[in-house]
Amino acid sequence: MKSQFMKTLFAVPFVLYLGALPLMASALELTPQQMANISLDTAVVSEREAVATLSVNGILRADQKRLFRVSPVVDGLVTELKVVAQRKVRKGDVLARLRSNTLGQAQTDYLEALVRNDVARADYLRVKGLSDEGVVATSRLLAVESEYKMADAMLDQRYRELTLAGMNKAQIKELARNPDNIAGYTLSSPVSGVLLEVSVENGQMLTAGQSAFRIADLSVVWAVVQIPVANIGNVALGSQASIRVAAYPQQRFTGQLESLSGEVDVSSQTLSGRVVIDNRHGRLRPGMYAQAALQSSARTGLMVPASALFRRGNANYVFIVRGARSFEPVKVISGKPVGGWVGIESGVRANDIVVSSGVAELKSHWQYQGGE
């Protein structure tokens, strides 16, 4: 059975001309038996772009822009608690019902102002009609018109007080239709998400602004990662990131590096970065430990697989294929590995074929045959 190396080698057209190439003095020549006992893979030296990745650790956090606290706008007594912590809620779901004397007074004042306004308006329209017929004096019309304007201004003031108490236009309109239902109001969820905290109980008196519920929209989460100072120059805002968590070891979650801290942590010499992750599936939870592979800047040039390099003394070498069983160890000047590839500055040319797997076995044969 032919080895993978033989299949790869004879699939390259220019191998037909290799027989005419003279072997270097240091070239390694294997016997047919040695070739049969070795497994080799090859790669073509080519111009390519390689993207390095930086592996860092982090912790998942809720998106601060998607955290919500629900608080009453006016003092109120909790008459019915509708939810418990860690439950999923939808936007508009009622979380609790409350009763407020402060709100009740504001509603009563509004209803009273509404009645006064209706009476003043009716009186004004009546007197205006009589004035148009010349039955009443102009002074009388001006007096009732002034009373109507004052009643209208008072109604507007009472309306604003209700809006400041947390009532919307539809609720105020419903109050006018159903004036018997006063003093009661609800706290509702402003967003769909997970109820992280419930800080109230039935019968509890809440003050205006007191935190009652904490809700998180977890459709997007953050991975707060720590980047070593030595690697800061290799990452940039907008870099793609691959996220792994212990709960789903076989799954990769994609994200993007959105921000970098402006200050380095003195003790750890790391810079905090925030990776934004799409979590519409809901599998990621705040508090999980995460590993993030951040893409760094891409490098372009002649490259070979990192596995093709081997060390001899203080130098790097690769084996260039010179024939079906002939390999030449060539000293190269290489850069840093980038995404499994290494840039080569000198020693090889484009379209050279190098051994990328089985290098250690070839090196052993070369040294046995007296290689440098």
ROSE-954861 format. One line per 8 residues: for each residue x, y, z of N, C-alpha, C. Coordinates in pm, whole numbers, plus 32768, in hexadecimal, padded with zeros to 4 digits. Example, Ala and Ser with C-alpha at 12.3 -4.5 7.8 and 13.67 -1.06 7.14 Angstrom:
8527 7DC7 830C 84CE 7E3E 830C 8528 7EB6 830C; 8505 7F1F 82C4 8557 7F96 82CA 850A 8003 8313
END
This chain:
8056 7F89 8000 8000 8000 8000 8059 807C 8000; 803A 80DB 7FAB 808A 8154 7FA5 8069 81AD 801C; 80CF 81F1 804F 80BA 824B 80BF 8077 82CA 8090; 8043 8319 80EF 8005 8399 80CD 8069 83F4 8089; 80E7 83EC 80B4 814F 843F 8078 815D 8421 7FE4; 815F 83A1 7FBD 8170 837D 7F31 80FB 83AE 7EDE; 8081 83A4 7F16 800C 83D5 7ECE 8016 846A 7EB6; 8040 84B3 7F21 8049 8545 7F15 80B6 856D 7EB4
8128 852C 7EBE 819A 8550 7E6D 817D 853F 7DD9; 8145 84CD 7DB0 8131 84B4 7D22 80B7 84FA 7CEB; 806C 853D 7D45 7FFC 858E 7D17 802A 8616 7CEA; 80A9 863D 7D08 80DF 86BF 7CE1 8125 86B2 7C5B; 80FD 86FE 7BF2 8132 86EB 7B69 81C7 86F9 7B5E; 8206 8759 7BA6 8292 8771 7B8B 82ED 8705 7BC1; 82B5 86A3 7C08 8307 8634 7C38 8345 85E9 7BC2; 8308 85F1 7B4B 833E 85AC 7AD7 83CA 85DB 7AB4
83ED 8655 7ADF 846F 868B 7ABD 84D7 867B 7B2B; 84AA 8644 7B9F 8505 863E 7C0F 857C 85E2 7BF6; 856B 8580 7B9F 85D9 8523 7B85 8652 8567 7B49; 863C 85DB 7B09 86AA 8621 7AC9 86F3 867D 7B28; 86BC 868F 7BA6 86FB 86EB 7C04 876C 86A4 7C4C; 87E1 86E5 7C58 8850 86A9 7CA4 8831 86AD 7D38; 8853 8644 7D80 883F 8641 7E10 88B0 868C 7E54; 8889 86D9 7EBE 88ED 8721 7F0C 893E 86BA 7F5B
89B1 86E5 7F86 8A09 868A 7FCE 89CB 865B 8051; 8977 86B3 808B 893D 8690 810B 88B3 8650 80FC; 8889 8633 8082 8804 85FC 806C 87F8 8572 80AC; 877E 8554 80DA 8761 84D4 8117 8720 847A 80AF; 875A 8403 809C 8725 83A2 803D 86F5 8329 808C; 8674 8309 8081 863B 8296 80C7 8630 821E 8069; 863D 81A9 80A3 862C 812F 8055 8596 8114 8045; 8570 80C0 7FE4 84E2 809C 7FD5 84A6 8063 8055
84F5 8012 809E 84C1 7FD9 811A 84A8 8045 8182; 8506 80A6 818C 84F3 8112 81EB 8478 8166 81C8; 8461 817B 8146 83EC 81C7 811A 836B 817E 813D; 8371 80FA 8137 82F9 80AB 8155 82D6 80B0 81E9; 833A 80CC 823C 8324 80CB 82CD 830E 8156 8308; 8305 81BA 82B2 82F7 8243 82E3 8278 8281 82A9; 8237 82D2 82F6 81BD 8316 82CA 81DA 83AB 82C1; 81D0 83E2 8247 81F0 846E 8230 817B 84B8 81F0
816E 8536 8214 8113 8592 81CE 8165 8607 819F; 8138 8647 8135 8182 86B8 80FD 8127 8731 80EC; 8167 87A3 80DA 811E 8820 80C3 816E 8874 8062; 8128 88C6 8014 8169 891E 7FB3 8181 89A5 7FF3; 81FB 89D6 7FE9 821A 8A5C 801A 81CF 8AC1 7FC5; 8182 8B18 8005 8130 8B76 7FB8 811C 8BF7 8005; 80F4 8C5C 7FBC 80D0 8CDC 7FF7 8044 8CCD 8034; 8037 8CEF 80B1 7FB4 8CE3 80EF 7FA5 8D48 8161
7F28 8D57 818A 7F0B 8DAD 81FC 7EE3 8D52 8271; 7F22 8D65 82E1 7F04 8D14 8357 7EDA 8D70 83C9; 7E76 8D43 8411 7E42 8D91 8481 7E62 8D47 8503; 7EA7 8D8B 855C 7ECA 8D4E 85DD 7E54 8D5B 863D; 7E50 8D04 869F 7DEB 8D0B 8707 7E2E 8D14 878F; 7DF1 8D60 87E7 7E23 8D70 886F 7DBC 8D35 88CD; 7DE5 8CD2 891C 7D8B 8C90 8978 7D91 8CD5 8A01; 7D1D 8D03 8A30 7D15 8D48 8AB0 7C9E 8D12 8AFF
7CA0 8D28 8B81 7C34 8CFD 8BD8 7BDA 8D73 8BFC; 7B5D 8D53 8C1D 7B01 8DBE 8C41 7A89 8D88 8C8C; 7A2F 8DE2 8CAF 79B3 8DC1 8CF6 793F 8E02 8CAB; 78D3 8DB8 8C9D 785D 8DED 8C5B 7812 8E4B 8CB8; 77E6 8EBB 8C7F 7798 8F1E 8CC9 771C 8F43 8C79; 76B6 8F73 8CC0 7641 8FA8 8C7A 7667 902D 8C38; 762A 9048 8BC7 763D 90C7 8B82 7601 9136 8BD8; 7655 9194 8C03 7624 91FE 8C5C 75B6 9251 8C1A
75B9 925A 8B97 7551 92A8 8B51 74CE 925D 8B4C; 74CE 91DF 8B77 7455 918D 8B73 742D 915E 8BFF; 745C 91A5 8C65 7433 918C 8CEF 73CC 91F6 8D17; 7362 91CA 8D59 72F5 9226 8D7C 72CE 9212 8E0E; 72BA 9281 8E53 7281 927E 8ED9 71F4 92B8 8ED2; 7197 9275 8F13 710C 92A2 8F14 70EE 92D9 8F9F; 70C5 9356 8FA4 70A9 939A 9022 7026 93E6 9018; 6FDE 93F7 9088 6F65 9448 9083 6F87 94DC 907A
6F34 9526 9034 6F47 95B6 9027 6F0E 95FE 90A1; 6EA9 95C3 90E0 6E6D 95FC 9159 6E6C 9591 91C6; 6E60 95BE 9243 6E57 9560 92B4 6DE2 9501 929E; 6DF2 9484 92C8 6D84 9425 92B7 6D95 93A9 930B; 6D25 936A 932C 6D22 92EE 9379 6D0F 9279 9319; 6D67 9214 9323 6D5D 919F 92CB 6CE4 914C 92F7; 6C7F 9143 92A1 6C07 90F5 92C1 6C0B 906A 9282; 6C5C 9059 9217 6C65 8FD5 91D8 6CE8 8FC9 918B
6D3C 8F6C 91B4 6DB9 8F4E 916E 6D9D 8EE0 9109; 6DBD 8EF9 908B 6D96 8E9D 9020 6E06 8E42 8FF0; 6E84 8E5C 9014 6EF5 8E12 8FDB 6F57 8DEA 9048; 6FB4 8D91 9022 7024 8D6B 9078 70A5 8D79 902A; 7115 8D7B 9070 7198 8D8F 9031 71BA 8D1C 8FD3; 720D 8D3D 8F6E 7242 8CE1 8F09 71D8 8CB2 8EA5; 7166 8CEF 8EA8 70FF 8CCD 8E48 7110 8D21 8DCA; 70F0 8CE7 8D58 70F0 8D33 8CDB 7070 8D85 8CD3
707C 8E01 8CA7 7009 8E58 8C98 700A 8E95 8C0D; 6F95 8EC2 8BE4 6F87 8F07 8B64 6F67 8F99 8B7D; 6F87 8FEA 8B1A 6F6B 9078 8B26 6ED6 908E 8B3F; 6EB6 90DD 8BA7 6E2B 90FA 8BC9 6DF1 909F 8C33; 6E36 9032 8C57 6E03 8FD9 8CC0 6DF7 9026 8D45; 6D88 900F 8D8D 6D75 904F 8E10 6DCC 9008 8E77; 6E1E 9055 8EBC 6E77 901E 8F22 6E39 9028 8FAD; 6DF2 9094 8FC7 6DB3 90A7 904A 6D44 910F 903F
6CE3 9103 9099 6C79 9167 90A3 6C8B 91B2 9127; 6C76 9235 9120 6C8B 928A 9196 6C13 92E6 91A8; 6C0C 931D 9222 6BA5 9381 9240 6BEB 93F8 9280; 6BCC 946F 924C 6C12 94E6 927A 6BB1 9555 929D; 6BB8 9587 9318 6B67 95F9 9340 6B90 9677 92F4; 6C12 9683 92DA 6C44 96F7 9290 6C09 96F9 9204; 6C0B 9685 91C1 6BD2 967D 913C 6B3B 9691 9141; 6AFB 9655 91A7 6A6B 9664 91B4 6A41 96F6 91C1
6A8E 9743 920E 6A6E 97D1 921E 6A7F 981B 919B; 6AEA 97FC 9152 6B01 983D 90D0 6A93 981A 906D; 6A63 979F 9070 69F7 9776 9017 6973 97BC 903C; 695A 97C6 90BF 68E1 980C 90ED 68E5 989E 90C2; 6959 98DD 90D1 6967 9969 90A8 6950 9979 9012; 6981 9917 8FC5 696D 991F 8F34 68D9 9911 8F11; 6894 98B0 8F4E 6806 989C 8F31 67B5 9917 8F57; 67D7 9955 8FC6 6793 99CE 8FF0 67AC 9A3F 8F8B
6828 9A4B 8F60 6848 9AB3 8EFE 6802 9A98 8E79; 67F1 9A17 8E58 67AD 99F3 8DDC 671A 9A1D 8DE1; 66DA 9A07 8E54 664E 9A30 8E64 6642 9AC8 8E5E; 669B 9B0E 8EA6 6697 9BA1 8EA5 66AC 9BD6 8E18; 6704 9B97 8DCE 671D 9BC4 8D45 66A2 9BAF 8CED; 6660 9B3D 8CFE 65E7 9B22 8CAF 657A 9B89 8CCF; 656A 9BA8 8D51 6505 9C09 8D79 6527 9C94 8D43; 65A6 9CBA 8D50 65CF 9D3F 8D21 65C1 9D4C 8C8A
65E0 9CE0 8C43 65D3 9CE4 8BB2 6541 9CF0 8B88; 64EA 9CA3 8BC9 645B 9CAA 8BA9 6423 9D35 8BC7; 644E 9D70 8C38 641F 9DF5 8C5D 644F 9E5D 8BF8; 64CC 9E4D 8BCE 6503 9EAC 8B6D 64B9 9EA4 8AE8; 649F 9E2A 8AB9 6459 9E1B 8A39 63CA 9E52 8A42; 638A 9E3F 8AB7 6302 9E72 8AC8 6300 9F0B 8AC4; 635B 9F48 8B13 635F 9FDA 8B1A 638B A016 8A94; 63E6 9FD2 8A4E 6413 A005 89CD 639E A008 896A
6349 9FA0 8970 62D5 9F9F 8917 6275 A010 8935; 6261 A02A 89B6 6208 A098 89DB 6246 A11E 89B6; 62CD A125 89C2 6311 A1A2 899D 6303 A1BD 8908; 630D A152 88B8 62FF A163 8828 6273 A196 8803; 620E A175 8857 6185 A1A0 883E 6168 A228 887E; 61CD A260 88C8 61BE A2E2 8907 6171 A2DE 8987; 6161 A268 89C4 6112 A259 8A3E 6162 A27F 8ABA; 61E4 A25B 8ABC 6238 A279 8B31 62A4 A2DC 8B0B
62D8 A31E 8B71 6340 A382 8B59 63C6 A340 8B3C; 641A A38D 8AF9 64A0 A35A 8AD7 64F0 A33C 8B55; 64DE A388 8BBD 6529 A373 8C3B 650B A2E8 8C75; 648D A2BE 8C6A 6469 A239 8C9A 64B1 A1CD 8C4A; 64B7 A1DE 8BC5 64FD A17D 8B6F 6591 A175 8B94; 65CD A1EB 8BAB 665B A1EB 8BCE 6675 A1A6 8C52; 6618 A1B4 8CB0 6629 A176 8D33 6624 A0DE 8D2A; 65C1 A0A8 8CE2 65B7 A015 8CD7 6626 9FDF 8C7F
6654 A02D 8C1E 66C5 A000 8BCB 6743 9FF4 8C1F; 6754 A055 8C7C 67C9 A050 8CD6 67C1 9FD6 8D32; 6749 9FB9 8D65 6738 9F44 8DBC 6755 9EC2 8D6F; 672B 9EBE 8CF2 6743 9E47 8C9F 67D8 9E31 8C87; 6820 9E9F 8C6A 68B0 9E93 8C52 68F9 9E66 8CD0; 68CB 9E99 8D44 690A 9E70 8DC1 68F1 9DDB 8DDD; 6877 9DAF 8DC1 6855 9D22 8DD5 68A4 9CC9 8D75; 68B8 9CF9 8CFA 6905 9CAD 8C98 6997 9CA3 8CC1
69CE 9D12 8CF6 6A59 9D11 8D23 6A6A 9CB3 8D9B; 6A08 9CB3 8DF6 6A10 9C59 8E6A 6A09 9BC7 8E3D; 69B3 9BAA 8DDC 69A9 9B21 8DA9 6A2E 9AF6 8D6C; 6A6E 9B50 8D22 6AEF 9B31 8CE5 6B58 9B15 8D51; 6B54 9B63 8DBD 6BB4 9B4E 8E2A 6B9E 9AC6 8E6D; 6B1E 9AA4 8E86 6B00 9A23 8EC5 6B26 99AF 8E6A; 6B18 99C4 8DE9 6B3F 995D 8D87 6BD6 9944 8D8E; 6C23 99AF 8D94 6CB5 99A1 8D9C 6CDE 995C 8E1E
6C97 9977 8E89 6CB6 9935 8F08 6CA4 989D 8EFD; 6C3E 9873 8EB3 6C29 97E4 8EA0 6C99 97A6 8E4B; 6CC5 97EE 8DE5 6D33 97B9 8D93 6DB3 97AF 8DE6; 6DC9 9810 8E3F 6E3E 9809 8E97 6E32 9796 8EFA; 6DB9 976C 8F15 6DA2 96FA 8F6F 6DAB 9675 8F27; 6DCA 967A 8EA6 6DE1 95FF 8E5C 6D6F 95D1 8E03; 6D02 961B 8DFD 6C91 95F3 8DAA 6CA6 9623 8D1A; 6C81 95CF 8CBA 6C8B 95F8 8C2E 6C04 962B 8BFC
6C04 9655 8B7F 6B8C 9693 8B46 6B15 9635 8B48; 6B2C 95B7 8B23 6ABF 9555 8B20 6A87 953C 8BAC; 6ADE 9537 8C10 6AB1 951F 8C99 6A60 9595 8CCE; 6A8A 960D 8CAB 6A40 9684 8CD8 69B7 9689 8C95; 69B3 9664 8C17 6933 9661 8BD0 68D6 95F9 8C0D; 690D 9584 8C32 68BE 951C 8C72 688D 9549 8CFB; 68DD 9596 8D43 68B5 95CA 8DC5 6839 9622 8DB8; 6836 9673 8D4E 67C2 96CA 8D39 6745 9679 8D1C
6755 9606 8CD7 66E1 95B2 8CB8 66B7 955E 8D31; 6718 9539 8D85 66FC 94E2 8DF7 6736 9522 8E76; 66F7 958A 8EA7 6730 95D6 8F19 672E 958C 8F9D; 66EA 951A 8FA5 66E5 94D0 9025 6768 9487 9043; 67B9 946D 8FDA 6835 9422 8FED 68A9 9483 8FFF; 68B9 94B3 9078 6924 9513 9092 6983 94D9 90FB; 69F9 9515 9102 6A63 94F5 9163 6AB1 9476 9142; 6A7B 941E 90ED 6AC4 93A4 90CA 6B17 93B6 904C
6B8B 9377 904A 6BDF 937A 8FD1 6C38 92FF 8FCE; 6C76 92E6 8F5C 6CC9 926F 8F4A 6D58 9296 8F26; 6DB4 923D 8F4A 6E3E 9245 8F17 6E4B 91D9 8EAD; 6E72 9201 8E33 6E7A 91A5 8DC2 6F08 919B 8D8F; 6F27 912D 8D4B 6FAD 9118 8D13 6FC0 9171 8C98; 702C 91BE 8C93 7045 9215 8C20 7084 91CC 8BA9; 70A7 914C 8BBE 70F1 9103 8B56 70DD 906D 8B6C; 70F1 9020 8B02 70F2 8F8F 8B10 717C 8F63 8B40
7180 8F0B 8BA3 7201 8EDF 8BD7 71F1 8E84 8C4F; 7258 8E82 8CA3 725B 8E2E 8D1B 7254 8E88 8D96; 71FE 8E63 8DF2 71ED 8EAF 8E6F 725D 8E86 8ECF; 72C3 8ED8 8ED8 7337 8EB6 8F2A 731C 8EC7 8FBF; 72D4 8F30 8FE4 72BD 8F4D 9072 722B 8F76 9088; 71F4 8F46 90F7 7172 8F75 9128 718A 8FA5 91B7; 717D 9028 91CD 71A2 9062 924E 712B 908C 92A1; 70B4 9057 9282 703B 9080 92CA 6FEC 9006 92F7
6F90 901E 9355 6F35 8FB6 9386 6EA9 8FF1 938E; 6E47 8F99 9393 6DBE 8FC6 93A5 6DB3 9013 9429; 6D6C 9085 9425 6D59 90D6 949C 6DC8 9138 94B8; 6E30 9138 9465 6EA1 9192 947B 6E80 921D 9445; 6EAA 9283 948E 6E97 930D 9462 6F14 933A 9418; 6F00 9364 939D 6F70 9393 934B 6F6C 942A 933F; 6FE3 9464 9343 6FED 94F4 932E 700B 950F 929B; 6FF0 9589 9271 7009 95AE 91E6 709E 959B 91C5
70BA 9553 9158 7144 953C 912D 7187 94C3 916A; 7145 9481 91C9 7180 940A 9208 7183 9396 91A6; 71F7 9354 919A 7206 92E5 913B 71B1 926F 9167; 715B 9242 910D 7102 91D1 912C 7129 9154 90DD; 714F 9167 905E 7171 90F6 9007 71EB 911B 8FB2; 7239 90B4 8F90 72AC 90C6 8F37 72A0 9060 8EC7; 729E 9091 8E4B 7286 903C 8DD6 72FA 904B 8D75; 7322 8FDC 8D39 738E 8FDE 8CD6 735C 8FA5 8C52
7373 8FEF 8BE9 735E 8FBC 8B61 73E0 8F78 8B39; 73DF 8EF2 8B37 745A 8EA6 8B1E 7469 8E7B 8A8D; 7423 8EBE 8A31 7432 8E9D 89A3 74BD 8EC4 8972; 7500 8F1D 89BD 758C 8F40 89A4 75D3 8F3F 8A2A; 7649 8EFE 8A30 7699 8EFE 8AAB 7726 8F2D 8A8A; 776F 8F4D 8AF3 77FB 8F77 8AE4 7858 8F0B 8B1C; 78CA 8EFD 8ADE 7939 8EB1 8B19 79A4 8F18 8B3B; 79BC 8F2B 8BBC 7A23 8F89 8BE9 7AA5 8F39 8BF4
7B03 8F54 8B99 7B7F 8F06 8B90 7BF5 8F59 8BBD; 7C5F 8F13 8BE5 7CDA 8F54 8C14 7D4A 8F3A 8BAF; 7D7A 8FA4 8B70 7DDF 8F9A 8B06 7E67 8FC2 8B3E; 7ECC 8F6A 8B3A 7F52 8F8E 8B6B 7F88 9009 8B23; 7FCF 905B 8B6D 8007 90D6 8B35 805E 90B9 8ABC; 80A9 904A 8AC0 8104 9029 8A52 80B9 900F 89CF; 8037 8FF3 89D6 7FEA 8FD2 895E 7F8A 9040 8932; 7F8E 90B1 8976 7F2F 911B 8955 7F3D 9148 88C4
7FB9 914D 8894 7FD1 917A 880A 7F9E 9119 87A1; 7F7A 909F 87CA 7F4E 903B 8768 7EB8 9035 8757; 7E6D 9083 87A7 7DDB 9082 879B 7DA9 910E 877B; 7D34 9113 8740 7CFA 9195 871B 7C64 918F 872E; 7C28 9202 8747 7B98 9208 8755 7B55 91D5 86D6; 7AEC 9189 86E7 7AA7 914D 8676 7AD7 90C1 8654; 7B41 9092 8698 7B75 900C 867E 7B0C 8FA2 869F; 7B06 8F3B 864C 7AAA 8ECD 8665 7ADF 8E75 86D6
7A83 8E37 871D 7AAA 8DE2 878E 7A57 8D62 878B; 7A97 8CF4 87B0 7A53 8C74 87BE 7A50 8C52 8853; 79D8 8C3C 8887 79C6 8C2A 8917 79A3 8B99 8937; 79E1 8B65 89A0 79C2 8ADF 89D1 79A1 8AE6 8A66; 7940 8A95 8A91 791F 8A8A 8B20 7917 89F7 8B43; 792E 89D9 8BC2 7933 894D 8BEE 78AE 8905 8BDB; 783F 8950 8BE1 77BC 8911 8BD6 77A4 88D6 8B4B; 77E4 8910 8AE5 77D2 88E2 8A5B 785D 88D8 8A19
78AD 8875 8A41 7939 886E 8A13 7949 885C 897E; 78E5 8824 8939 78F2 880B 88AA 78BB 887D 8855; 7886 88E3 8896 7846 8950 884B 7899 89CF 8854; 789B 8A19 87E6 78E0 8A9A 87E1 7879 8B08 87D1; 7887 8B71 8821 782F 8BE5 8817 7881 8C58 87DE; 7849 8CA0 8782 7892 8D0C 8741 7875 8D92 8782; 78D9 8DE7 8785 78CA 8E6C 87BE 792A 8ECD 877D; 7927 8F47 87AD 797C 8FAF 8776 79B3 9005 87E7
7A34 9023 87DF 7A74 9077 8844 7A43 9107 8831; 79F5 9137 8892 79B6 91BA 8882 7A02 922A 88C7; 7A47 920B 8935 7A8E 9276 897C 7B05 923E 89C9; 7B63 9297 89E3 7BD8 9278 8A36 7BE0 92DF 8AA5; 7C05 92B1 8B1B 7C11 930C 8B8C 7C7F 9372 8B73; 7C70 93E6 8BB0 7CD7 944D 8BA2 7D44 9442 8C0B; 7D3A 93DD 8C62 7D9A 93CF 8CD0 7DC4 933F 8CE0; 7E46 9329 8CF2 7E7D 92A4 8D08 7E76 9280 8D9B
7E4E 9205 8DB9 7E4D 91D7 8E43 7EDD 91C4 8E71; 7F01 920A 8EDC 7F8D 920C 8F09 7FBA 9183 8F38; 7F67 913C 8F83 7F92 90BE 8FBE 7FA1 904F 8F56; 7F43 9047 8EF6 7F48 8FDA 8E93 7F87 9004 8E0F; 7F9B 9087 8DFD 7FD1 90BC 8D7F 7F7F 908C 8D07; 7EFC 9099 8D15 7EA0 9078 8CA8 7E43 90EE 8C8F; 7E0C 90EC 8C18 7DAD 9154 8BEF 7D26 9111 8BDA; 7CC0 914B 8C15 7C3A 9112 8C0A 7BFD 9134 8B82
7BC1 90CF 8B43 7B7D 90E2 8AC3 7AEF 90AC 8ACC; 7A94 90E5 8A7E 7A09 90B9 8A7F 79E2 9080 89F8; 79BE 9001 89F8 7992 8FBC 897E 78FA 8FB0 8983; 78B7 8FDF 891B 7825 8FDA 8914 77FB 8F5C 88C9; 77A2 8F0D 8907 777D 8E8A 88D1 76E6 8E82 88BB; 76BF 8E53 8847 7632 8E3B 882A 7604 8DC0 887A; 759D 8DD2 88CC 756F 8D65 8924 74D8 8D50 8917; 74A7 8D5D 889C 7416 8D4E 8888 73E5 8CC2 88AE
743D 8C5F 88A7 7417 8BD6 88CC 740B 8BC6 8964; 7446 8C23 89B1 7436 8C23 8A43 748C 8BC0 8A8E; 74F3 8B88 8A4F 7544 8B23 8A94 75AD 8B60 8AF0; 75DC 8BD5 8ACF 7644 8C13 8B20 7606 8C5E 8B94; 7644 8C51 8C0A 7610 8C90 8C83 767D 8CE7 8CC3; 7657 8D5A 8CF5 76B9 8DAE 8D3D 76F8 8D60 8DB0; 777B 8D72 8DC1 77C4 8D2C 8E2A 7814 8CB6 8DF9; 77F5 8C84 8D81 7841 8C12 8D4A 78D1 8C3D 8D2A
7930 8BE1 8D44 79B9 8BF7 8D13 79BD 8BD7 8C7E; 7A0F 8C21 8C36 7A16 8C0F 8BA5 7AA6 8C19 8B75; 7AC1 8BD5 8B07 7B3F 8BE3 8ABF 7B21 8C25 8A39; 7B6E 8C8C 8A1A 7B58 8CD5 899D 7BD5 8CD0 8947; 7BC2 8CAF 88C8 7C30 8CB2 8866 7C1B 8D2F 8811; 7C6E 8D95 882A 7C61 8E14 87E3 7CB8 8E12 8766; 7C7F 8E3C 86F7 7CCE 8E49 867D 7D23 8EC7 8686; 7DA5 8EB7 8666 7DFE 8F2B 8663 7E13 8F55 85D2
7E6B 8FB4 85BE 7E81 8FE9 8538 7EB9 8F7D 84DB; 7E8F 8F80 845F 7EBB 8F1D 83FC 7F48 8F3E 83C8; 7F92 8ED5 83A1 8017 8EE6 8366 8019 8EA3 82DD; 805F 8EE1 8280 8064 8EAF 81F6 80F5 8E98 81CE; 810C 8E2C 8183 8192 8E0F 8151 819F 8D7C 812D; 821B 8D53 8107 8235 8CC6 80EE 8229 8C79 8171; 81DC 8C0E 8170 81C6 8BC5 81EC 81CB 8B2F 81D6; 81F0 8AEA 8243 81ED 8A58 8247 81A5 8A31 82C8
816E 89B8 82CF 8132 898B 834D 819A 898E 83BD; 8170 89B3 8435 81CC 89B9 84A6 820B 8930 84C0; 81C3 88C6 849D 81F6 883E 84B3 8269 881B 8456; 827E 886C 83EE 82E9 884F 838E 8373 8875 83C5; 8377 88CE 8429 83F7 88FD 845F 842E 889C 84C7; 84B3 8891 84C9 84F6 8849 8535 8577 8891 8556; 85A3 887E 85D1 8619 88C4 8601 8695 886D 85F1; 8701 88B0 85CE 8786 8870 85CB 87E8 88D7 8600
8817 88C1 867A 886A 8928 86B9 8815 89A2 86D8; 8841 8A16 86A7 87F7 8A92 86BD 87A9 8ABD 8642; 879C 8A65 85E0 875D 8A8A 8561 86E0 8A37 8547; 8687 8A6D 84F5 8610 8A26 84C7 8629 89EC 843C; 85F1 8976 8424 8600 8933 83A4 8578 8902 8373; 8571 88EA 82F0 8500 88A0 82B6 853C 8839 8256; 84F1 87CF 823B 8519 876D 81D5 84D0 878E 8153; 851E 87AE 80EB 84E5 87C5 8067 84EB 8743 8017
847C 8720 7FD7 8477 86A6 7F88 84C7 86BC 7F08; 852C 8665 7EF1 8580 866D 7E79 856C 85F7 7E1B; 8521 8593 7E45 850A 851E 7DF3 84A9 84C2 7E3B; 848C 8450 7DFD 842A 83F4 7E37 8458 83C3 7EC0; 84DF 83B7 7ED4 8514 838A 7F55 8583 83E4 7F86; 8586 845F 7F51 85F4 84BA 7F72 85BE 853A 7FB3; 8601 8564 801F 85D5 85D8 806B 864E 862A 8094; 8646 86AB 807F 86B6 8702 80A1 8695 8757 811B
86DF 8749 8189 86CB 87A1 81FC 8703 882C 81DD; 86B0 8891 81E6 86D8 8919 81C2 86C4 8974 823B; 872C 89C3 8259 8721 8A23 82C6 86CA 8A98 8298; 8670 8AC1 82F0 8615 8B2F 82CE 8616 8B96 833F; 85F2 8C10 831A 85D8 8C79 837D 8542 8C8B 8382; 850B 8C74 83F7 8479 8C72 8404 844A 8CD8 846A; 83C8 8CF7 8460 8389 8D50 84C1 8341 8D01 852C; 82E4 8D44 8571 8297 8D02 85D9 8224 8CB4 859D
81FD 8C44 85DA 818A 8BF8 85A9 810B 8C4E 85AF; 80BB 8C43 8547 803D 8C8E 853E 7FD1 8C2F 850E; 7F79 8C09 856A 7F09 8BB3 8543 7F34 8B30 8506; 7FA0 8AF3 8539 7FCD 8A73 8505 802D 8A7E 8490; 804C 8AF9 8465 80A8 8B10 83F6 811C 8B67 8425; 818D 8B5E 83DD 8204 8BAC 83FE 8233 8BF4 8380; 8249 8C77 838E 827F 8CC4 831F 8312 8CA6 830B; 833A 8C99 828D 83C6 8C7C 826C 8402 8CF3 8225
846E 8D2A 825E 84B0 8D9D 8224 851A 8D76 81BC; 855C 8D05 81D1 85BF 8CD6 8170 85D6 8C41 8181; 8609 8C02 8115 862A 8B74 811A 85D5 8B20 80BB; 855B 8B4B 80A0 8504 8B02 8044 84C7 8B66 7FE3; 848F 8B2F 7F76 844C 8B81 7F11 83BD 8B52 7F00; 836E 8BA9 7EC7 82E3 8B85 7EAA 82E1 8B08 7E53; 8281 8AAE 7E6E 826A 8A30 7E26 82CB 89C1 7E4E; 832D 89DC 7EA5 837A 896D 7EDE 831A 8912 7F2B
833A 8891 7F2C 82EA 8832 7F79 833A 880A 7FF4; 82FC 881C 806A 833F 87FB 80E7 82F1 878D 812E; 8339 8743 8180 82FA 86DB 81D0 82B8 871D 824A; 8238 8701 825F 81EF 8740 82CD 81CC 86DE 833D; 81D4 865C 8322 81B8 85F8 8387 821A 8584 8376; 824E 854F 83E5 82B6 84E8 83DF 8340 8524 83E2; 8348 85A7 8407 83C8 85EE 8405 842A 85B1 8468; 83FA 8589 84DC 8454 8552 8543 8496 84D1 8513
844B 847F 84C9 8486 8401 8495 84EF 841F 842C; 84D3 8481 83D4 8537 84A7 8370 85B5 84DE 83B2; 85A2 8530 8419 8615 8569 845F 866A 84FA 849B; 8629 8494 84D1 8673 8424 850C 86C6 83DC 84A3; 8688 83C4 842D 86D3 8384 83C0 8747 83DB 8392; 8731 845C 8389 8798 84B9 835C 880E 84BA 83BB; 87F2 84C1 843C 885F 84C1 849E 88A8 843C 849D; 885F 83CD 8488 889F 834A 8485 88FE 8340 840F
88DA 8383 839D 892E 837E 8326 899B 83E8 8328; 89A9 842B 839C 8A19 848A 83A7 89F2 8519 838A; 8971 8538 8395 8946 85C1 837E 8984 8621 83E0; 898E 86A1 83B7 89CE 8706 840B 8982 8717 848E
END
